[in-house]
Amino acid sequence: MVGGMLAGTVAAAVLAAGGGTVGSDGPCHEIRVGARFAPPTAFVASSAITYDKKLVPAGSRIEVEQRSEPGDMAVTVRVKGMKPGHAYGVHVHQKPCGADPAAAGGHYQHREDPVQPSKDPAYVNPDNEVWLDFTAGKDGSGGATARHGWEFRPGGAGSVVLHREQGGAGDRVACFTVPFGPTG
């Protein structure tokens, strides 16, 4: 298992429900959820959906962790079973996943671009969005962490989307619904 990938749905639900806690400097928010990717037409639905089974095979795994406290947030993604050597673009998106790759909406932006979909480099960049790009290793595993001096707005972030290429955009090859939250 990669970096402590969650063994089951029950464990994921318990960790996701952990929600807010109180740290030494005040309230904080911590979640860690994981799932196996399945196609949108799978008999057993999954919170992790693959749209391209060559790049994100059914049964491959994802784990996402968010740790935040006032003025500081880290989001980590870990995967296993991806296409070895492929460079994935990964971003936090606004809405939960759906059978249609567009269901996840646009990238979550700390400072929202009034023009959507946003293509303005003043808004579409790793300082204003959560970018978790990685290249899968020889064994298909990979991961990344993004750290910011801000936190998610309540209800503003709903998923992690894997894109065909790294950078600001590209075809959506997979999506994982994540219960992101603000501190407190």
KOLTIGU-445333 format. One record per residue (C-alpha): x, z, y; residue number from 1; residue in one letter. Coordinates in steps of 0.5 Angstrom, whole numbers, always signed. Each point is the difference from the previous one (the first is absolute). Layout:
# KOLTIGU-445333
SITE     xx     zz     yy   nr  rest
SITE      X      Z      Y  NUM     A
...
***
This chain:
# KOLTIGU-445333
SITE     xx     zz     yy   nr  rest
SITE     +0     +0     +0    1     M
SITE     +2     -2     +7    2     V
SITE     +1     +6     +5    3     G
SITE     -5     +5     -4    4     G
SITE     -5     -5     +0    5     M
SITE     -7     +3     -1    6     L
SITE     -2     +0     -8    7     A
SITE     -7     +0     +1    8     G
SITE     -6     -1     +5    9     T
SITE     -2     +8     -1   10     V
SITE     +7     +1     +3   11     A
SITE     -1     -5     +6   12     A
SITE     -6     +3     +2   13     A
SITE     +3     +7     +0   14     V
SITE     +5     -2     +4   15     L
SITE     -4     -4     +5   16     A
SITE     -5     +5     +1   17     A
SITE     +6     +5     +2   18     G
SITE     -1     -2     +7   19     G
SITE     +2     +4     +6   20     G
SITE     +5     +6     -1   21     T
SITE     +3     +5     +5   22     V
SITE     +8     -1     +1   23     G
SITE     +5     +4     +4   24     S
SITE     -2     -4     +6   25     D
SITE     -7     -1     -1   26     G
SITE     -5     -4     -4   27     P
SITE     +2     -6     -4   28     C
SITE     -3     -5     -5   29     H
SITE     +3     -2     -7   30     E
SITE     -3     -5     -5   31     I
SITE     +3     -3     -6   32     R
SITE     -4     -5     -4   33     V
SITE     +2     -5     -5   34     G
SITE     -4     -5     -4   35     A
SITE     +1     -6     -5   36     R
SITE     -1     -7     +3   37     F
SITE     -6     -4     -3   38     A
SITE     -3     -7     +2   39     P
SITE     -7     +1     +4   40     P
SITE     -4     -2     -6   41     T
SITE     +3     +5     -5   42     A
SITE     -5     +3     -4   43     F
SITE     +3     +7     +2   44     V
SITE     +0     +0     +8   45     A
SITE     +7     +3     +3   46     S
SITE     +1     +2     +7   47     S
SITE     +6     -5     -1   48     A
SITE     -1     -7     +0   49     I
SITE     +4     -6     -1   50     T
SITE     -2     -7     +2   51     Y
SITE     +7     -3     -2   52     D
SITE     +1     +2     -7   53     K
SITE     +7     -4     +0   54     K
SITE     +3     +5     +5   55     L
SITE     -4     +6     -1   56     V
SITE     -2     +0     -8   57     P
SITE     -6     +4     -2   58     A
SITE     +2     +6     -3   59     G
SITE     +6     +1     +6   60     S
SITE     +0     +6     +3   61     R
SITE     +0     +3     +8   62     I
SITE     +0     +7     +3   63     E
SITE     +0     +1     +7   64     V
SITE     +1     +7     +4   65     E
SITE     -1     +2     +7   66     Q
SITE     +3     +6     +3   67     R
SITE     -2     +2     +7   68     S
SITE     +0     +5     +5   69     E
SITE     -1     +0     +8   70     P
SITE     +4     -6     +2   71     G
SITE     +4     -2     -6   72     D
SITE     -3     -4     -6   73     M
SITE     +4     -3     -6   74     A
SITE     -4     -5     -5   75     V
SITE     +4     -2     -7   76     T
SITE     -2     -5     -5   77     V
SITE     +3     +0     -7   78     R
SITE     -2     -6     -5   79     V
SITE     +2     -2     -7   80     K
SITE     -1     -6     -4   81     G
SITE     +0     -5     +6   82     M
SITE     +4     -7     +0   83     K
SITE     +7     +2     -1   84     P
SITE     +4     -3     +6   85     G
SITE     -6     -1     +5   86     H
SITE     +0     +2     +7   87     A
SITE     -7     +3     +2   88     Y
SITE     -3     +1     +6   89     G
SITE     -4     +7     +0   90     V
SITE     -4     +2     +6   91     H
SITE     -6     +6     +1   92     V
SITE     -6     -4     +2   93     H
SITE     -6     +3     +3   94     Q
SITE     -6     +0     -6   95     K
SITE     +0     +1     -7   96     P
SITE     +1     -6     -5   97     C
SITE     -5     -4     -3   98     G
SITE     -1     -6     -4   99     A
SITE     +1     -5     +6  100     D
SITE     +8     +1     +2  101     P
SITE     -3     +0     +7  102     A
SITE     -4     +6     -1  103     A
SITE     +6     +5     +2  104     A
SITE     -1     -3     +7  105     G
SITE     +6     +0     +5  106     G
SITE     +7     +4     +0  107     H
SITE     -1     +7     +3  108     Y
SITE     +3     +0     +7  109     Q
SITE     +2     +7     +3  110     H
SITE     -2     -4     +7  111     R
SITE     -5     -5     -2  112     E
SITE     +0     -7     +3  113     D
SITE     -6     -2     +3  114     P
SITE     +0     -7     -3  115     V
SITE     -1     +0     -7  116     Q
SITE     +3     -2     -5  117     P
SITE     +6     +2     +4  118     S
SITE     +6     -5     +0  119     K
SITE     +3     +3     +7  120     D
SITE     +7     +3     -2  121     P
SITE     -1     +5     +5  122     A
SITE     -5     +3     -5  123     Y
SITE     +2     -3     -7  124     V
SITE     +7     +3     -1  125     N
SITE     +2     +6     -5  126     P
SITE     +0     +5     +6  127     D
SITE     -7     -1     +1  128     N
SITE     -2     -1     -7  129     E
SITE     +1     +3     -7  130     V
SITE     +5     -5     -3  131     W
SITE     +2     +2     -7  132     L
SITE     +4     -7     -2  133     D
SITE     +4     +0     -6  134     F
SITE     +3     -4     -6  135     T
SITE     -1     +1     -7  136     A
SITE     +6     +2     -4  137     G
SITE     +2     -3     -7  138     K
SITE     -5     +5     -3  139     D
SITE     -6     -2     +5  140     G
SITE     +0     +7     +3  141     S
SITE     +1     +1     +8  142     G
SITE     -2     +4     +6  143     G
SITE     +1     +1     +7  144     A
SITE     -2     +6     +5  145     T
SITE     -2     -1     +7  146     A
SITE     +1     +6     +5  147     R
SITE     -4     +0     +7  148     H
SITE     -1     +5     +6  149     G
SITE     -7     -1     -1  150     W
SITE     -6     +1     -5  151     E
SITE     -6     -4     -2  152     F
SITE     -6     +0     +4  153     R
SITE     -6     +3     -4  154     P
SITE     -3     -6     -4  155     G
SITE     +5     -5     +2  156     G
SITE     +4     -1     -6  157     A
SITE     -3     -2     -7  158     G
SITE     +5     -3     -4  159     S
SITE     +7     -3     -2  160     V
SITE     +0     -8     +0  161     V
SITE     +6     -3     -4  162     L
SITE     +1     -7     +3  163     H
SITE     +4     -6     -3  164     R
SITE     +5     +0     +5  165     E
SITE     +4     +5     +5  166     Q
SITE     -1     +1     +7  167     G
SITE     -7     +0     +4  168     G
SITE     -5     -4     -4  169     A
SITE     -1     -4     -6  170     G
SITE     -4     -1     -6  171     D
SITE     -3     +6     -3  172     R
SITE     +2     +1     -7  173     V
SITE     -3     +7     -2  174     A
SITE     -3     +6     +4  175     C
SITE     -1     +8     -2  176     F
SITE     -5     +4     +4  177     T
SITE     +3     +6     +2  178     V
SITE     -3     +6     +3  179     P
SITE     +4     +1     +6  180     F
SITE     -1     +5     +5  181     G
SITE     +2     +3     +7  182     P
SITE     +3     +7     +0  183     T
SITE     -5     +6     +0  184     G
***
